[in-house]
Amino acid sequence: MATNTTTKKVAADTSESAATTTEVRPEPATRRASAVVGPPLGEGQEPVTVTLSHHLRIDSTDYTPGDKITVSPDYARRLRGQGFTART
C-alpha cells in the first residue's frame, strides 16, 4: 500500500483561495428613472418619457403599469403602436 507523503493545506489557505475564486455577481437590475431604457438614442435625439399601460420587461428589468420610463423617440413610437403606453 502506498503512503501519501504530501501534507494537507491549512484551512486559512482554503478560505483565501475560495475568496479569490468567488465570482461577485451584480445586484439584480434596478429601475433607473434618468437612464434611457431600451435602444440607445440616435444622434440629435432627445429622450421621451412615456407612461406604461401594461407590464413590460426590458433588458431583464420588469416595469409595471403606471411606471414612467425614458426611451428614445423611435422606441416610444413602437411602444405606442403596440399599445404599451397610456393614452394620457
Sequence and secondary structure as in RCSB ss.txt:
>XXXX:A:sequence
MATNTTTKKVAADTSESAATTTEVRPEPATRRASAVVGPPLGEGQEPVTVTLSHHLRIDSTDYTPGDKITVSPDY
ARRLRGQGFTART
>XXXX:A:secstr
          HHHHHHHHHHH           SSSB SS   TT   EEEEBSS EEETTEEE TT EEEE HHH
HHHHHHTT B   
